[in-house]
Amino acid sequence: MLSRFFYWRIRITYGLTVCNEAAELDRLLAFLLEHKDRRDEVIVLQDTTVVDEAVTAVINRYRPHLIWEQSRLNGDFATFKNQLIDRASGDYLFQLDADEVPGPGLMKSLKKTLVKQNKSDCFAVPRINYVDGLTDAYATQRNWQLGPDRRINFPDYQLRLFRLGRDIRWQYRVHEQLRGQQTCHFLPADQDDRCLMHHKTLSRQIQQNNLYDTLQS
């Protein structure tokens, strides 16, 4: 009973970043609103470098249930994501890209883990990556490791969940990384439903990689 009280006290801000992934955002928002606790908040940060009207329409459908922020990416992923930290009012921020979905088991166990690992201020979340239409040649070109079911670079740990109010922020314009955390706890990767699921088509993956390569050059 006491542990449930502590779970209830924790508020998580789910911070979503989106550019042109309308269908993926729709799927993620529907999932979060079904599985999150009532007191948790959802922030959607939309990149308005080129406004995607389909994304805007999805956000408007869920408007009563979320906080909507808009900003231009300007080729700086760290500065863009740090706006989520500045806007969040929860105890922890769980940052998600629009094309990711946390497994049901991950959502169910999240606050129990936060209470149990209360000395940690950052949590590494395992991610399962699939690229539909991926060729062996492209995987080799990107130096990706493929598992038996063609999941990429598993467990591909992502530092996405962290305590707010601790001066933890993203750094670096491209391939941004969290900095300022003191103790990081790695969540177990032995159950798929406790991982982030990350699906892309090959064409979208190539487009994203080309963008990163251009920004780094």
N, C-alpha and C positions, 0 to 999 in steps of 0.2 A: 504493500500500500504506500509506504514511504517513497519507494523508488518511483512509483507512478506520479507522485506529487512532484518529484524533481524533473521527470520527463515533461510534465505539463508546463513547468515553469520555463523551459527552454524554448526560445523562439528562433526559428530558422528563416532567414531570408533566402529565397531561391532567386538568384540573379541570372536572367537569361539574356544572351546576346544573339542578335539576329540581323541578317542582311536581306537575303532574298529567298529564305527557306520557308515559304508559306505553309506548305503541307506538313513539313516536319515540325514547325512551331505549333500548328494546330494539334498535332498528335501529342507533343510534349505538354502543352497547357492542359489538355483534357486529362492526361495521366496525372499531372501534379494536383489538379483540383480534386481529383478523386482520392488521392493517397496522402496528401499533406494534412497536417493538423490544422484545425480551424484558425488558431492564433498565428500561424506562420504566414509570411507575406511572399508575394511574387512580384518581382520587378522585371519588366521587359525593356531592355535597352536596344533601340532600333538604330542601325546605321543608316543615316539619311544622305550619304554621299550621292547615291542615286536612289530615290524613294521607290520602293517596291509596293505598288498599290495592293497587291494580293496579301502581302504581309500586313499592311495597314488594316485591311478588311478583317483579317483574322484577329488582330489585336482588339479592334473595335467590338467584335463579337464577345470577347471575354472581358471587356473594359470594366465592368463592375467588380471584378475579382482580382484586379492587378493594378500595379503602378506602372505607368507608361512614361518612359524617358526617350528622348531622341537626341542624337548627336552624330556628327560626321566622324568617321574613323580616321581620316587623314593619314592613313598608313602607319598609325601608332596604336598597336593593340593594347599596350600597357596603360597608356593614358585613357583609352576608351574604357577598358574594364575597371579601372580605378574609380570611375564614376559610379559604379555599382556600390562600392564601399562607402562613398560619400553619401549615397542616398539611402542605404540600408538602415533599418531600425531594429533588426534582430540581434540575437546574441552571437550567431554564427552566420556566415555567408556560404552558400553552396552555389558556385558558379557553374552554369550549364550552357553549352552551345546549343543552338536550336535543333541540330540534328543528333542530339544525344538524348537518351532516356534512361533514368536510373531504374535498376531492376526492382520489382516489388519487395524482394527480401531486403534489399539495401534500404529502401524507404522505411520498412517496418522496424529494422534494427538500428536505425540512425541515432535516435535520441538515447537509446540504451547504451550505445557505444560512447556517445558524448558524455554521459554521466559516469560511465565506468572509466573512461580515459580522460578524466577532467584535468589532468596535469598537462595534457597535450594541447597545443594551440593551433595545430595544423594536422590535416588528415589526408593521406594519399589514397585515392580511390582507384581500384583496378578498372580498366576499360577494355571492352571487347570490340575490336574494329573489324568491320567487314566492308569491302568495296565490291559492289556488284559489277561483274564484267572484268574483274582484275585479271590481267595476263601475267604469266611468269616473267616475261621480259620486263614489264613495268615494275614489278616487285623487285627484280634484280637491280634495275636502274636506280631505284630509291633505297637500295640496301635494306629492304624490309625482310623480316623473318616471318615465314608463314607456318602456322600450325597445321595439324592434320585436317582440320575443317576449314582451313584457309583464313583463320583469324590472324590478324597482323600484329606482330610485336607484343603479344600477350605476355605478361599482364599489363603492360603499358600504363604504369601508375601515373595518375594525374593529381597534382596538388590543387584541389578545387574546393575543399571544405576547410574553413578556418574561423578562428574566433575573431570577432570584431572588437575594435577599441584597443588593439595591441600594436598599432603601427606596422601592420602587415600589409604590403602593397605589391602590385606587379611592377616589374622593371623590364626594360628593353622593348623597343618598338616592334620588333619581329621576333617570333618564338619567345614571347613574354614569359617571365618566370616570377614566382612569388619570392619575396625577400622580407626579412624581419621576423620570421617565425623562429621560435626557440626549440620546440620539441615536436617532431612529426610522428604520428602513429600511422602505420600502414594497415589498411583494412585487409582482411583475408580475401584471397582470390580463388578459393576452392569451390565456390558455388556461383554459377553464372547469374542467378537472380539477385546476387549481391554486388554486381558489377554495373558500371555504366555500359549501355549498349550504344554503339556508334556505327551507323550505316551511311554509306555514301555510294553514289554511282561513280563509275570510273571517270566519266566526263567531268563531273563536279570536282572530283579529287584532283584531276589534272589541272583544272582551272584554279583551284586553291593553291596547289603547289607552284604553279606559274606565278601567281600573285606574290607568294612569299619570296620566290627567287628574284622577282623584279624589285621588291622592296629592299632586299639584301644587297643588290648589286650597286 
